[in-house]
Amino acid sequence: GPAALARRNELLLHLKTYNIYYEGQNLQLRHREEDGEFIVEGLLNISWGLRRPIRLQMQDDNQRIRPPPSSSSWHSGCNLGAHG
């Protein structure tokens, strides 16, 4: 619906801004659509020591991603789905 399209356009705008910021580096994010899912791929630089959970999703829900307590670096695949 229109709300999902607006969220998708907002996400595309954020991605464009992000990629302009990291132009010429390996940190740019790619996106594609597969089976109606919006998929973002790439490397994220994450610094731990944050006081709040890291949010990778644009809309509010109960999913939080937290670092393992004992590790200082953490790698994960990231799938941002814009379901509508």
C-alpha positions as CSV (number, residue, x, y, z in Angstrom):
1,G,0.0,0.0,0.0
2,P,0.9,3.7,0.0
3,A,2.4,3.5,3.6
4,A,4.8,0.7,2.5
5,L,5.8,2.6,-0.6
6,A,6.5,5.7,1.5
7,R,8.7,3.6,3.9
8,R,10.5,2.1,1.0
9,N,11.2,5.5,-0.6
10,E,12.4,6.8,2.8
11,L,14.7,3.9,3.1
12,L,16.1,4.5,-0.4
13,L,16.7,8.1,0.5
14,H,18.7,7.1,3.6
15,L,20.7,4.5,1.6
16,K,21.5,7.2,-1.0
17,T,22.7,9.6,1.7
18,Y,24.7,6.8,3.4
19,N,26.4,5.8,0.1
20,I,27.2,9.4,-0.8
21,Y,28.9,9.7,2.6
22,Y,31.0,6.6,2.1
23,E,31.7,7.2,-1.6
24,G,34.9,5.6,-2.9
25,Q,35.1,3.3,0.1
26,N,34.1,-0.4,0.6
27,L,31.3,0.6,3.1
28,Q,28.7,1.4,0.5
29,L,25.5,-0.6,0.7
30,R,23.8,-2.4,-2.2
31,H,20.1,-3.1,-2.4
32,R,17.9,-5.4,-4.5
33,E,14.4,-6.8,-4.5
34,E,13.8,-10.5,-4.4
35,D,10.4,-12.2,-4.1
36,G,8.9,-8.9,-3.0
37,E,11.5,-8.4,-0.2
38,F,13.7,-5.4,-0.1
39,I,17.3,-6.6,0.6
40,V,20.2,-4.5,1.6
41,E,23.7,-5.9,1.4
42,G,27.1,-4.6,2.4
43,L,29.5,-4.0,5.3
44,L,28.5,-2.0,8.3
45,N,31.1,-0.4,10.6
46,I,29.8,-0.8,14.1
47,S,31.4,0.5,17.3
48,W,30.5,-1.2,20.5
49,G,30.3,0.4,23.9
50,L,26.9,1.9,23.1
51,R,24.3,2.4,25.9
52,R,21.3,1.4,23.8
53,P,20.6,-1.6,21.5
54,I,21.5,-1.1,17.9
55,R,18.5,-0.7,15.6
56,L,18.9,-2.0,12.1
57,Q,15.2,-1.7,11.1
58,M,13.4,1.4,10.0
59,Q,10.1,0.6,11.6
60,D,9.3,-0.1,15.3
61,D,9.1,-3.6,16.4
62,N,10.4,-5.8,19.2
63,Q,13.5,-7.1,17.5
64,R,16.8,-5.9,19.0
65,I,20.3,-6.9,18.0
66,R,22.8,-6.9,20.8
67,P,26.5,-7.8,20.7
68,P,27.7,-10.9,22.5
69,P,28.8,-9.9,26.0
70,S,32.4,-11.1,25.7
71,S,33.4,-10.1,22.2
72,S,34.7,-6.8,20.9
73,S,34.0,-7.4,17.3
74,W,30.9,-9.0,15.7
75,H,30.0,-9.8,12.1
76,S,26.6,-10.6,10.9
77,G,24.6,-10.7,7.7
78,C,22.0,-8.0,7.6
79,N,18.6,-8.3,5.9
80,L,16.4,-5.2,6.0
81,G,13.0,-6.3,4.9
82,A,10.3,-3.7,3.9
83,H,7.2,-5.8,4.1
84,G,4.0,-4.3,2.9
